[in-house]
Structure formats: structure tokens, C-alpha cells
Amino acid sequence: MERFARLMYRRRRIVVLAWITVLVLATAAAGRWGGDHRVDYSIPGSESASAQALLTERFPESSGDTVQVVFHAPSGVTNPEASAAIAGFNAAALDVDHVRAVQVLATSSDGTVQLAEARLDASRRRFRSPPSRS
């Protein structure tokens, strides 16, 4: 072990460069082939799956996912043009499959940004569309 430690000390620059190279390659490989991060609460038998099933059974209108939408209007979200565009978007969103409600959650203090939430009737994992890969 002593000989190994002396070798590592004598070649410390090469050892440090090798470790940096390994870390960079591992990070690049994880980014390329590591897959997407997903949160899935549907593992059979888990408390989360039981809670989701109970929520679906007793409160179906609140059991789906939500999608947040941010509106930005430099002239203000209460400006007639911006307000009409936001109302039009909200109305069109209600015509989309699985969208059950759209509500405004907050407006910025300067009135140029508004946060809305679209409530879905199901979780996104139940939808039939395949995941997109970029």
C-alpha cells in the first residue's frame, strides 16, 4: 500500500487529471444516456398509489394533474387586448381533451405577468401520447 501511495503522490498531476477526465466523461454519459427525470406515484401497493386511488374515487374533479400557464403582457394583463387574448386562451384550453377547469392563481405586483392553472381530469401518465425525445 505504501508503494501505491508513493506512486500516486509522485504522479499526482496525472492522477488529478485522470479523475477530472473520468468525472467529465461520467457527467456527459449521464446527460446523454441517463434518461429523463420522472416523478411517478403509481407504484402498486405504495401509500401514494392508495392516496391517488382514493382521491380519484371520492374527488374525481381534483384527481388529475395540473398544468401551469404564464401570461406576459408588457402593457399589463388588464389591458383590453391582453385580457381578451388571455380569456380566449382560457376558453380554448377548456376545449382540449382532459382539461376540466382553468383558473387564475396570481398576478404580479406590476400587473404584467399572470399565472393560471389548468386542472386535468387524469394524470399525464395515463394519456396515450408517447413521450417526446429532444
Secondary structure as UniProt FT lines:
FT   HELIX           2..10
FT   HELIX           12..33
FT   TURN            44..45
FT   HELIX           47..58
FT   HELIX           60..62
FT   STRAND          66..72
FT   TURN            74..75
FT   TURN            77..78
FT   HELIX           80..94
FT   TURN            97..98
FT   STRAND          99..107
FT   TURN            109..110
FT   STRAND          113..120
FT   HELIX           124..126
//
